[in-house]
């Protein structure tokens, strides 16, 4: 049975935690509004990419994919990291997907990197951090795309795994395909026109940066919404725990006062 002093200290600790979680919820709410505005603008890049690949589809499905996983370096935001990690493992291990199990993986964010390194450590080729601490910019995406292209990793196409924003309280892991330079050259839509090699190369690089940017801003919005929800739940749990501890403290204090009164009355009766 906990003493009154122990209950009092625990009450103080839980109240401090509640203050922190409420503050974090307010900060996440403010950041979410900014992230949603950035996401609306960034989605235009993804729409343009989808239109290009729709009119120039690859002739054959790619077997060796480069999987780019997008999460973040921060925690306390629910299951956004495990969501993309599980989707990546399903993509690699599913025999119906036709993907080579040795396909390379590149990860943006330390949290998913730590999760994937335990299950698919042999597939990890490159990782990025310190991206998305604030609202992601196209410069961030272009830098990642440039490092991917210069990494020398061989692949037939790129699959970007990220969290798709559904609403302020829900998201889901999604995979978007980005065709490689060779796939664009060999597609019937591009063969119909005479183009210089540099045009296709530049388009492939720009399309990759576009796709990464669209995924980054949407994943960032998911992170802020998930953090707000997580901090809201944590604040409610702390409030419920405070109520239980306060009741336990009051009962213990009442019992202590009753025992003291019994002792006083017993002593007075003895005299």
Order of alpha helices (4+ residues) and beta strands (2+ residues): alpha-beta-alpha-beta-alpha-beta-alpha-beta-beta-alpha-alpha-alpha
